[in-house]
Amino acid sequence: MYHIRRLKLALASFIFNLDLAAIVGDFFQNLHPVIQALIATCFTWMMTALGAAVVFAAKDISRRVLDTMLGFAAGVMIAASYWSLLAPAIEMSQDKPMPAWVPAVIGFLVGAIFLRVMDKVLPHLHIGFPIIEAEGVETSWHRSTLLVLAITLHNIPEGLAVGVALEL
């Protein structure tokens, strides 16, 4: 049934020269901002889960492949940070009295300092490390609580990026 519906949409798009992306985009733009944020957050969660599923699907992955995947993920995150956040911030600052790069650099540095302070203050545990190697202030919290705090610390900038992207 789903395939028939997709075929009908594709046929209608071809016959009537409809742009399906424009229709979906218009639909999304007309939603309440909170609903937009919820959909965007669910989409990013789904993509994160899909990326994690690759590791769970394979039983024995060599350390070299894992290192390559981690490097790839880091490259994608750096590229996304620049092209989706820093470059638009510089572009939005073009007509200001200060150099256009200054607000982006200030925001970048404030964000880096914030994460560094949170990394030192919040107790958290990195995956694969024993409980005695927990970072941050001393605590008697369980391993699962420490892992949730580490994931939360990681997701703060991601949530800010989703919110800013929706605001633009």
C-alpha positions as CSV (number, residue, x, y, z in Angstrom):
1,M,0.0,0.0,0.0
2,Y,2.8,2.4,0.9
3,H,4.6,1.8,-2.5
4,I,1.3,2.5,-4.4
5,R,1.0,5.8,-2.5
6,R,4.6,6.7,-3.4
7,L,4.0,5.8,-7.0
8,K,0.9,8.0,-7.1
9,L,2.9,10.9,-5.7
10,A,5.7,10.4,-8.1
11,L,3.3,10.1,-11.0
12,A,1.4,13.3,-9.9
13,S,4.7,15.0,-9.5
14,F,5.8,14.1,-13.0
15,I,2.4,14.8,-14.7
16,F,1.7,18.1,-12.9
17,N,5.3,19.1,-12.6
18,L,4.9,19.4,-8.8
19,D,8.0,19.9,-6.7
20,L,7.5,17.5,-3.8
21,A,10.3,19.1,-1.8
22,A,8.6,22.5,-2.1
23,I,5.3,21.0,-0.9
24,V,6.9,19.3,2.1
25,G,9.0,22.5,2.8
26,D,5.8,24.6,2.7
27,F,4.1,22.2,5.0
28,F,7.0,22.2,7.4
29,Q,7.3,26.0,7.4
30,N,3.6,26.4,8.3
31,L,3.9,24.2,11.4
32,H,4.2,25.8,14.9
33,P,7.9,26.4,15.8
34,V,7.7,23.9,18.7
35,I,6.5,21.2,16.3
36,Q,9.2,22.1,13.9
37,A,11.8,21.7,16.7
38,L,10.3,18.4,17.7
39,I,10.4,17.0,14.1
40,A,13.9,18.3,13.6
41,T,15.1,16.8,16.9
42,C,13.4,13.4,16.1
43,F,15.1,13.4,12.7
44,T,18.5,14.1,14.2
45,W,17.9,11.4,16.8
46,M,16.9,9.0,14.0
47,M,20.1,9.7,12.0
48,T,22.2,9.2,15.2
49,A,20.5,5.9,15.8
50,L,21.0,4.9,12.2
51,G,24.7,5.7,12.5
52,A,25.0,3.7,15.7
53,A,23.1,0.8,14.1
54,V,26.0,0.3,11.7
55,V,28.3,-0.7,14.6
56,F,25.7,-3.0,16.2
57,A,25.0,-4.7,12.8
58,A,28.6,-6.0,12.5
59,K,30.0,-8.3,15.2
60,D,33.7,-8.0,14.6
61,I,35.0,-4.7,13.4
62,S,38.7,-4.1,13.4
63,R,40.2,-1.2,15.4
64,R,41.4,0.3,12.1
65,V,37.9,0.5,10.7
66,L,36.6,1.9,14.0
67,D,39.3,4.6,13.9
68,T,38.4,5.4,10.3
69,M,34.7,5.7,11.2
70,L,35.6,8.0,14.1
71,G,37.8,10.1,11.9
72,F,35.0,10.3,9.3
73,A,32.5,11.4,11.9
74,A,34.9,14.1,13.2
75,G,35.4,15.4,9.7
76,V,31.6,15.6,9.1
77,M,31.1,17.3,12.4
78,I,33.8,19.9,11.7
79,A,32.4,20.5,8.2
80,A,28.9,20.8,9.5
81,S,30.0,23.2,12.2
82,Y,31.7,25.5,9.7
83,W,29.2,25.5,6.9
84,S,26.0,25.3,9.0
85,L,27.0,27.6,11.9
86,L,30.3,29.6,11.5
87,A,29.9,30.6,7.9
88,P,26.3,31.8,8.3
89,A,27.3,33.7,11.5
90,I,30.1,35.5,9.5
91,E,27.7,36.2,6.7
92,M,25.0,37.6,9.1
93,S,27.7,39.9,10.6
94,Q,28.7,41.5,7.3
95,D,27.1,44.9,7.8
96,K,28.2,45.4,11.4
97,P,30.7,48.0,12.6
98,M,33.3,45.3,13.6
99,P,34.9,42.7,11.3
100,A,32.5,40.1,10.3
101,W,34.5,37.2,11.8
102,V,34.5,38.7,15.4
103,P,31.0,37.5,16.5
104,A,31.7,34.0,15.2
105,V,35.0,33.8,16.9
106,I,33.6,35.1,20.2
107,G,30.7,32.6,20.0
108,F,33.2,29.8,19.2
109,L,35.4,30.6,22.1
110,V,32.6,31.1,24.6
111,G,31.2,27.7,23.5
112,A,34.6,26.0,23.8
113,I,35.1,27.5,27.3
114,F,31.6,26.5,28.3
115,L,32.1,22.9,27.3
116,R,35.5,22.8,28.9
117,V,34.1,24.0,32.2
118,M,31.2,21.6,32.0
119,D,33.6,18.8,31.3
120,K,35.6,19.6,34.4
121,V,32.6,20.3,36.7
122,L,30.0,17.7,35.7
123,P,30.8,14.2,36.9
124,H,30.7,11.9,33.9
125,L,32.1,8.6,32.6
126,H,33.4,7.8,29.1
127,I,32.2,4.5,27.6
128,G,34.6,1.7,28.2
129,F,36.3,3.2,31.3
130,P,36.1,1.9,34.8
131,I,34.1,3.8,37.4
132,I,37.3,4.9,39.2
133,E,38.2,6.9,36.1
134,A,35.1,9.1,36.2
135,E,35.9,12.7,35.4
136,G,34.6,15.9,37.1
137,V,33.8,16.4,40.7
138,E,33.9,13.3,43.0
139,T,30.6,11.6,43.2
140,S,29.0,8.3,44.3
141,W,26.6,8.2,41.4
142,H,26.1,5.0,39.5
143,R,27.8,4.3,36.2
144,S,24.6,4.7,34.2
145,T,24.0,8.2,35.7
146,L,27.5,9.2,34.7
147,L,27.0,8.0,31.2
148,V,23.8,9.9,30.8
149,L,25.5,13.1,32.0
150,A,28.3,12.5,29.4
151,I,25.7,12.1,26.7
152,T,23.9,15.2,27.9
153,L,27.1,17.2,27.8
154,H,27.7,16.1,24.3
155,N,24.1,16.9,23.2
156,I,24.0,20.5,24.5
157,P,25.7,22.0,21.4
158,E,23.8,19.7,19.1
159,G,20.5,21.0,20.5
160,L,21.7,24.6,20.2
161,A,22.6,24.0,16.6
162,V,19.2,22.5,15.8
163,G,17.5,25.5,17.5
164,V,19.6,28.1,15.7
165,A,19.1,26.3,12.4
166,L,15.4,26.4,12.8
167,E,15.5,30.1,13.8
168,L,17.4,31.1,10.6
